[in-house]
Amino acid sequence: KVEKTISDLRENPTIQDWGLQIEAAGSVDELASKCNLIVTTTSAKEALVLADHVQEGTHITAMGSDDHGKQELEAALLGKADLVVADSISQCVDHGECFHAVKDGSVDEESILELGNVIKEPMLGRSNDKEITVADLTGIAIQDIQIAKMASGTLIGGGCDS
């Protein structure tokens, strides 16, 4: 199944146009140590991506921890990150990756930035290519709608009219 998925992805014209490399990893740890962009969308109940396996310059977007009891990232990873951004601080501290990191003391809630503020003031975001950044996305309807609008506009070729 993995080889078929890899083959299908490699044949995808967009993947080819962008020059992306597609390969299988033997484990999540191996994957995390080789990538500089990680997107998690699982229903995991315990951390899959560990702090020690993430290299400098990596950005992680975690979307699977959208309910109580879910966790994809080790709490220490958020503590190791130079920047932690949440789609909604109150929501993420209640049941996102930030919940686990704040609960165990890896991150102070006051250090978490809200995505809307980073979009409004880009200087709040990543300041260099060596920083580890984490986006904790638990799901905010209006943001999801705007992302879908942008993605569909890009796919259709019309850009985005926010």
C-alpha positions as CSV (number, residue, x, y, z in Angstrom):
1,K,0.0,0.0,0.0
2,V,2.8,2.4,0.9
3,E,4.7,1.8,-2.4
4,K,1.5,2.3,-4.4
5,T,0.8,5.6,-2.6
6,I,4.4,6.7,-3.2
7,S,4.2,5.8,-6.9
8,D,0.9,7.7,-7.3
9,L,2.3,10.8,-5.6
10,R,5.5,10.7,-7.8
11,E,3.2,10.6,-10.9
12,N,1.2,13.6,-9.7
13,P,1.9,16.6,-12.0
14,T,1.9,19.1,-9.2
15,I,4.5,17.1,-7.2
16,Q,6.6,16.8,-10.4
17,D,6.3,20.6,-11.1
18,W,7.3,21.5,-7.6
19,G,10.3,19.1,-7.7
20,L,9.2,17.4,-4.5
21,Q,10.9,14.2,-3.4
22,I,8.6,11.4,-2.2
23,E,10.0,8.5,-0.2
24,A,8.9,6.2,2.6
25,A,10.4,6.4,6.1
26,G,10.8,3.4,8.4
27,S,9.4,5.3,11.4
28,V,8.0,8.6,12.5
29,D,11.4,9.3,14.3
30,E,13.3,8.8,11.0
31,L,10.8,11.0,9.1
32,A,11.0,13.8,11.7
33,S,14.8,13.8,11.6
34,K,14.9,14.1,7.8
35,C,12.1,16.7,7.2
36,N,11.9,20.4,7.6
37,L,8.1,20.4,7.2
38,I,5.8,18.1,9.2
39,V,2.0,18.1,9.0
40,T,0.2,15.8,11.4
41,T,-3.5,15.0,10.9
42,T,-3.9,11.8,13.0
43,S,-6.2,10.7,15.8
44,A,-3.3,9.7,18.0
45,K,-3.8,9.5,21.7
46,E,-0.1,9.9,22.5
47,A,2.8,11.8,21.1
48,L,4.1,10.6,17.7
49,V,6.7,13.3,17.0
50,L,9.3,13.6,19.7
51,A,11.4,16.7,20.5
52,D,14.7,14.9,20.1
53,H,14.0,13.9,16.6
54,V,13.1,17.3,15.2
55,Q,15.9,19.2,13.5
56,E,16.5,23.0,13.5
57,G,14.6,24.9,10.9
58,T,11.6,22.5,11.0
59,H,8.0,23.8,10.9
60,I,5.3,21.5,12.3
61,T,1.6,22.0,11.7
62,A,-0.5,19.8,14.1
63,M,-4.1,19.4,13.2
64,G,-5.2,16.1,14.7
65,S,-5.4,17.1,18.4
66,D,-8.8,18.6,17.9
67,D,-10.5,17.0,20.9
68,H,-9.8,16.0,24.5
69,G,-7.5,13.0,24.8
70,K,-5.7,13.4,21.5
71,Q,-2.0,14.2,21.2
72,E,0.4,14.1,18.2
73,L,3.5,16.1,19.5
74,E,5.5,15.5,22.6
75,A,4.9,18.4,25.0
76,A,8.7,19.0,25.2
77,L,8.7,19.7,21.5
78,L,6.5,22.8,22.0
79,G,9.0,23.8,24.7
80,K,11.9,23.3,22.3
81,A,10.2,25.3,19.6
82,D,11.2,28.9,19.1
83,L,7.6,29.9,18.2
84,V,4.3,28.3,19.0
85,V,1.2,29.6,17.2
86,A,-2.4,28.6,17.9
87,D,-5.5,29.1,15.8
88,S,-7.2,29.9,19.1
89,I,-5.2,30.1,22.2
90,S,-8.1,29.4,24.5
91,Q,-9.2,26.4,22.4
92,C,-5.7,25.0,22.0
93,V,-4.9,25.3,25.7
94,D,-8.2,23.5,26.4
95,H,-7.7,20.5,24.1
96,G,-4.9,21.0,21.5
97,E,-1.2,20.3,21.6
98,C,-0.8,23.4,23.8
99,F,-2.9,21.7,26.4
100,H,-0.3,19.0,27.0
101,A,2.6,21.5,26.9
102,V,1.1,24.0,29.3
103,K,-0.1,21.2,31.6
104,D,3.4,19.8,32.0
105,G,5.1,23.2,32.2
106,S,7.0,22.9,28.9
107,V,5.3,26.1,27.6
108,D,3.8,29.2,29.4
109,E,0.4,30.1,27.9
110,E,1.5,33.7,27.6
111,S,4.2,32.7,25.1
112,I,1.7,31.2,22.6
113,L,0.8,33.5,19.8
114,E,-2.5,33.6,18.0
115,L,-2.5,32.8,14.3
116,G,-4.6,35.9,13.4
117,N,-2.1,38.2,15.1
118,V,0.8,36.6,13.2
119,I,-1.0,37.0,9.9
120,K,-1.8,40.6,10.8
121,E,1.8,41.3,12.0
122,P,4.2,38.9,10.1
123,M,7.2,40.2,12.1
124,L,5.8,38.1,15.0
125,G,6.4,35.0,13.0
126,R,9.6,33.1,12.2
127,S,12.6,35.4,12.2
128,N,15.2,33.0,10.7
129,D,15.5,29.6,8.9
130,K,16.9,27.8,11.9
131,E,14.0,28.3,14.2
132,I,11.7,25.5,15.1
133,T,8.0,26.6,14.7
134,V,4.8,24.8,15.7
135,A,1.3,25.7,14.6
136,D,-1.4,24.1,16.7
137,L,-4.7,24.0,14.8
138,T,-7.7,22.7,16.5
139,G,-10.2,24.1,14.0
140,I,-11.7,27.5,13.7
141,A,-14.6,27.6,11.2
142,I,-13.9,31.0,9.6
143,Q,-10.2,30.1,9.2
144,D,-11.1,26.8,7.6
145,I,-13.4,28.5,5.2
146,Q,-10.8,31.0,4.2
147,I,-8.2,28.3,3.7
148,A,-10.6,26.3,1.5
149,K,-11.4,29.4,-0.5
150,M,-7.7,30.1,-1.0
151,A,-6.9,26.5,-2.0
152,S,-9.8,26.3,-4.4
153,G,-8.8,29.6,-6.0
154,T,-5.3,28.4,-6.4
155,L,-6.3,25.1,-7.9
156,I,-8.7,26.7,-10.3
157,G,-6.0,29.2,-11.2
158,G,-7.9,32.3,-10.1
159,G,-5.8,33.1,-7.1
160,C,-7.5,34.3,-3.9
161,D,-9.8,37.2,-3.3
162,S,-9.8,36.9,0.5
